[in-house]
């Protein structure tokens, strides 16, 4: 097994472009050694750094945050980083759970609507809840979408499909 890898080999191994690796080098985050012919060569130790960059980018860390961590890595900074990662993951889980709950509610609403007999008017009693009225007239679905987006922007915590 080779202990040195060319830039193209690393790019193929990680499914990234060679431009990304050059960008990391330009930032000083992942600086490869140079072969006698001038080619960039990466050691197996450089793969650790690339794994860290990839994982932190996936979590939304900025390149400055990643550089700071790599340059000042210690047990304490690693523990702090893991705590930050856990918070970000928890936020993503909560966001995804909200999306999942929204899809379940919408699916159930459509399934209930499909079971209703067509052409028959029925009366349904709903629990009391606040209601917003759009006073501006509209003629197309697109115009209505704009009005609804304005309403959601006005009261984002109270309006939205996840509140169905």
Secondary structure, DSSP 8 states (H G I E B T S, - for coil): --SEEEHHHHHHHHT--HHHHHHHHHHTSS--EE-TTS-EEEEHHHHHHHHHHHHHHHTT--HHHHHHHHHT--HHHHHHHHHHHHHHHHHHHHHHHHHHHHHHHHHHHHHHHHHS-TT----------------S---SHHHHHHHHHHHHHHSTTT-SGGG-
